[in-house]
Amino acid sequence: MNNSNNISKVAFIGLGVMGYPMAGHLSNRGFDVTVYNRTTSKAQNWATEYAGKFAVTPSEASEGADVVALCVGNDDDVRSVIYGDTGVLNSMCAGSVLLDHTTTSAELAEELASKCAAKGIHFIDAPVSGGQAGAQNGVLTIMCGGQKDVFDAISPLLSSYSNQVVLLGDNGQGQRCKMVNQICIAGVLKGLSEAVLLAQKSGLNIEQVVDVLKHG
């Protein structure tokens, strides 16, 4: 893997509530960023706001990129922008890095690692935590799976929109850690639901209860 100092050209695929500001942070850090979004007008707006470039297909956006980052919806969405004539693997060069910030299955991460390796491309699964506010403020937590030398090379890029970046093991381990994160969140939400239900059954004023708890 090339040294991080050689990373200058980045493609960012997916400009949702997370991807739009993440790509913006990269541009603000001085990377040469080309974006792609399924709705082209959003990509055009991003390019105007950040003085960057946009492309009409994932493949076009990825031409000559040192790193191609994805932040889309699910496993199927990831496959739709990676494979085929218009997918990023059609134009990515050997030695470049495919970086997937989408929350997907660990099985997909392992599949992509294998497909990339066959073309001499490096792959890092890197789901994020921190929500829209974390993306906008550049303070996301990023959970990574992949080779250490590749992780080390792209860490300065990842720091553009994060305050914690951790390599957890081989490809797929980043996604497995994100699953753990999601289970923790689900547990908290379940506990909150049970607590509110108890408050209702006890005849408490819910607004008062919430106001008391949030200051406690």
C-alpha positions as CSV (number, residue, x, y, z in Angstrom):
1,M,0.0,0.0,0.0
2,N,1.3,3.5,-0.9
3,N,2.2,5.9,1.7
4,S,-0.6,8.3,2.9
5,N,1.3,11.2,1.5
6,N,0.4,9.9,-2.0
7,I,-3.4,10.0,-1.4
8,S,-4.8,13.1,-3.0
9,K,-7.6,12.1,-5.3
10,V,-10.8,10.8,-3.6
11,A,-14.2,9.7,-4.9
12,F,-17.1,9.8,-2.6
13,I,-20.2,7.7,-3.5
14,G,-23.5,8.6,-1.7
15,L,-24.5,12.0,-0.5
16,G,-27.1,11.3,2.1
17,V,-27.3,13.0,5.5
18,M,-24.0,11.4,6.4
19,G,-22.1,11.3,3.1
20,Y,-22.7,14.9,2.1
21,P,-20.9,16.5,5.1
22,M,-18.2,13.7,5.2
23,A,-17.3,14.4,1.6
24,G,-17.3,18.1,2.5
25,H,-14.8,17.6,5.2
26,L,-12.5,15.8,2.8
27,S,-12.7,18.7,0.4
28,N,-12.0,21.2,3.2
29,R,-8.9,19.2,4.1
30,G,-7.5,19.7,0.7
31,F,-8.3,16.4,-1.0
32,D,-9.3,16.5,-4.7
33,V,-12.9,15.1,-4.3
34,T,-15.3,13.9,-7.0
35,V,-18.7,12.9,-5.8
36,Y,-21.5,10.7,-7.2
37,N,-25.1,10.6,-6.0
38,R,-28.1,8.8,-7.4
39,T,-29.9,12.1,-7.6
40,T,-27.5,14.1,-9.7
41,S,-28.8,17.5,-8.6
42,K,-27.6,16.8,-5.1
43,A,-24.1,16.0,-6.4
44,Q,-24.2,19.3,-8.4
45,N,-25.2,21.2,-5.3
46,W,-22.3,19.6,-3.4
47,A,-19.8,20.4,-6.1
48,T,-21.0,24.1,-6.1
49,E,-20.8,24.4,-2.3
50,Y,-17.4,22.8,-1.9
51,A,-15.8,23.8,-5.2
52,G,-15.4,20.1,-6.1
53,K,-16.4,17.9,-9.0
54,F,-19.3,15.5,-9.6
55,A,-19.8,12.5,-11.9
56,V,-22.9,10.9,-13.4
57,T,-21.9,7.3,-12.6
58,P,-19.9,5.7,-9.8
59,S,-17.4,4.4,-12.4
60,E,-16.8,7.9,-13.7
61,A,-16.3,9.3,-10.2
62,S,-13.7,6.7,-9.4
63,E,-11.5,7.1,-12.4
64,G,-7.9,7.8,-11.2
65,A,-9.0,7.9,-7.5
66,D,-6.5,6.8,-4.8
67,V,-9.4,6.1,-2.4
68,V,-13.1,5.5,-3.3
69,A,-15.4,5.9,-0.3
70,L,-19.0,4.7,-0.1
71,C,-21.8,5.7,2.2
72,V,-25.1,4.4,0.9
73,G,-28.1,2.5,2.3
74,N,-27.7,-1.3,2.5
75,D,-26.0,-4.4,1.0
76,D,-28.0,-4.1,-2.2
77,D,-27.2,-0.4,-2.6
78,V,-23.5,-1.1,-2.1
79,R,-23.5,-3.8,-4.8
80,S,-25.3,-1.5,-7.2
81,V,-22.6,1.1,-7.1
82,I,-19.7,-1.4,-7.1
83,Y,-20.4,-4.0,-9.7
84,G,-21.3,-3.7,-13.4
85,D,-20.3,-1.4,-16.2
86,T,-21.1,1.7,-14.1
87,G,-19.7,0.4,-10.8
88,V,-16.6,1.6,-9.1
89,L,-14.6,-1.6,-9.7
90,N,-14.9,-1.0,-13.4
91,S,-12.6,2.0,-13.2
92,M,-10.6,1.6,-10.0
93,C,-6.8,1.0,-10.4
94,A,-4.7,-1.6,-8.8
95,G,-3.2,-0.3,-5.6
96,S,-6.2,2.0,-4.8
97,V,-8.5,1.6,-1.8
98,L,-12.2,0.9,-1.6
99,L,-13.5,2.2,1.7
100,D,-17.1,1.3,2.7
101,H,-18.7,3.5,5.4
102,T,-22.1,1.9,4.8
103,T,-23.5,-0.3,7.6
104,T,-23.8,-3.7,5.9
105,S,-23.4,-7.4,6.7
106,A,-20.0,-8.7,7.6
107,E,-20.5,-11.3,4.8
108,L,-20.7,-8.5,2.2
109,A,-17.5,-7.0,3.6
110,E,-15.7,-10.3,3.1
111,E,-17.2,-10.6,-0.4
112,L,-16.0,-7.2,-1.4
113,A,-12.5,-7.9,0.1
114,S,-12.3,-10.9,-2.1
115,K,-13.6,-9.2,-5.3
116,C,-11.2,-6.3,-4.7
117,A,-8.2,-8.5,-4.1
118,A,-8.7,-10.2,-7.4
119,K,-8.2,-6.8,-9.1
120,G,-5.3,-5.8,-6.8
121,I,-7.4,-3.3,-5.0
122,H,-7.4,-2.9,-1.2
123,F,-10.6,-3.0,0.8
124,I,-11.5,-1.6,4.2
125,D,-15.0,-2.0,5.8
126,A,-15.5,1.1,7.9
127,P,-19.0,1.7,9.3
128,V,-19.5,4.8,11.3
129,S,-21.3,5.8,14.5
130,G,-22.2,9.3,15.6
131,G,-25.2,10.1,13.5
132,Q,-25.9,13.2,11.3
133,A,-24.5,15.6,13.9
134,G,-21.3,13.6,14.2
135,A,-20.9,13.7,10.4
136,Q,-21.5,17.4,10.2
137,N,-19.1,18.2,13.1
138,G,-16.5,15.8,11.9
139,V,-16.5,13.7,15.1
140,L,-17.6,10.3,14.0
141,T,-16.3,7.0,15.4
142,I,-15.1,4.6,12.6
143,M,-14.9,0.9,13.1
144,C,-12.5,-0.7,10.6
145,G,-11.7,-4.1,9.3
146,G,-8.8,-4.8,6.9
147,Q,-5.0,-4.9,6.6
148,K,-3.1,-2.8,9.0
149,D,-0.8,-1.2,6.4
150,V,-3.8,-0.1,4.4
151,F,-5.5,1.2,7.5
152,D,-2.4,3.2,8.5
153,A,-2.2,4.7,5.1
154,I,-5.8,6.0,5.0
155,S,-6.0,7.0,8.7
156,P,-5.1,10.7,8.0
157,L,-8.0,10.8,5.5
158,L,-10.4,9.2,8.0
159,S,-9.4,11.8,10.6
160,S,-11.0,14.4,8.3
161,Y,-14.4,13.5,9.7
162,S,-13.7,11.5,12.9
163,N,-12.3,11.7,16.4
164,Q,-11.9,8.0,16.9
165,V,-10.7,5.5,14.3
166,V,-10.0,1.9,15.3
167,L,-8.8,-1.2,13.4
168,L,-10.6,-4.2,14.9
169,G,-9.1,-7.0,12.8
170,D,-9.6,-8.5,9.3
171,N,-12.2,-7.5,6.8
172,G,-15.7,-8.0,8.3
173,Q,-14.7,-7.1,11.9
174,G,-15.6,-3.5,11.4
175,Q,-19.1,-4.5,10.5
176,R,-19.3,-6.9,13.3
177,C,-18.4,-4.2,15.8
178,K,-21.1,-2.0,14.3
179,M,-23.6,-4.8,14.9
180,V,-22.5,-4.8,18.6
181,N,-23.0,-1.0,18.6
182,Q,-26.6,-1.4,17.1
183,I,-27.5,-4.0,19.7
184,C,-26.4,-1.7,22.5
185,I,-28.6,1.1,21.1
186,A,-31.5,-1.3,20.7
187,G,-31.1,-2.3,24.4
188,V,-31.1,1.3,25.5
189,L,-34.3,2.1,23.4
190,K,-36.0,-0.9,24.9
191,G,-35.2,0.2,28.4
192,L,-36.5,3.7,27.7
193,S,-39.7,2.3,26.3
194,E,-40.3,0.1,29.4
195,A,-39.5,3.1,31.7
196,V,-42.0,5.4,29.9
197,L,-44.6,2.7,30.0
198,L,-44.1,2.3,33.8
199,A,-44.4,6.1,34.2
200,Q,-47.7,6.1,32.2
201,K,-49.2,3.3,34.3
202,S,-48.1,5.0,37.5
203,G,-50.0,8.2,36.5
204,L,-46.9,10.3,36.2
205,N,-46.7,13.3,33.9
206,I,-44.4,12.1,31.1
207,E,-43.1,15.6,30.2
208,Q,-42.1,16.2,33.8
209,V,-40.5,12.8,34.1
210,V,-38.5,13.3,30.9
211,D,-37.4,16.8,32.1
212,V,-36.3,15.4,35.5
213,L,-34.4,12.5,33.9
214,K,-32.5,14.5,31.4
215,H,-31.0,16.7,34.1
216,G,-30.1,13.7,36.3
